[in-house]
Amino acid sequence: MYLCIVLYFLRQLGIMKAKDIKNELFVLANPEKKAILQGFFKTGKGEYGEGDRFLGITVPQLRALVKKMQNLPLNEIKILIVDEYHECRMIGLLFLVALFEKSKDESLRREIYTTYIQLVDYINNWDLVDLTAPKIVGAYLWKKNRNDLIDFAKYQHLWLQRIAIVATYYFIKKKEFQATLKIASLLQHHSHDLIHKAVGWMLREVGKMDFEVEYRYLVENKRYHSMPRTMLRYAIEKFPEEMRQDFLKGRL
């Protein structure tokens, strides 16, 4: 109770610190969910999330905490993003999204975008990328040159490459598909399953907005023939079943 009262007055005074947020997260920690999440996010030896540590807190709980806290300075957000616990990094990124969306100051938005990319080594699992890349990277680059995304896709860094394709979800929702298709082509022969899934997912989203655009992209020069199977399955998930089977059996 005492901690809740103190945090209430800190919020009112606008002097919340990263350590205050972390204290609240430890209150919410759930050992049973922790064990489930550590398995789900592949934290074992040799897996993509090797060594990551969890507290066992769900995304809705984290979102509710961000909404309750409302404001956190950028320097304190950075402290959370580089934390050892997954949920601390996630809530730091959610605070970063909230700060970006509220800001009308272009210089601050640029600083947030730059911070996001500079801290990419800590945005090191697919959920951290997927919930934030469109809202920061995609939103920032929407009316700007997209060369950064091309560079990210070419750079041999798994999470930066996933950011490159997932960020284009922001463009897709605005019915602009060229960046998605270009980056999908750059990543088509990537070796990692997480990139296959991300590219297939974005192609599927293109198709939901404009079926003909996705269809033409897949059949052009029989591109779908050389796609990793997972990528193709994700891409055609919403197609009519007969057409889906034609793609899977290479009949088009």
PyMOL commands that set and color helices and strands:
alter all, ss='L'
color gray80, all
select helices_A, chain A and resi 2-13+18-28+31-40+59-69+74-81+86-102+106-118+120-122+126-130+133-141+147-154+158-166+169-172+178-187+193-209+211-226+229-235+241-248
alter helices_A, ss='H'
color red, helices_A
deselect
rebuild
show_as cartoon
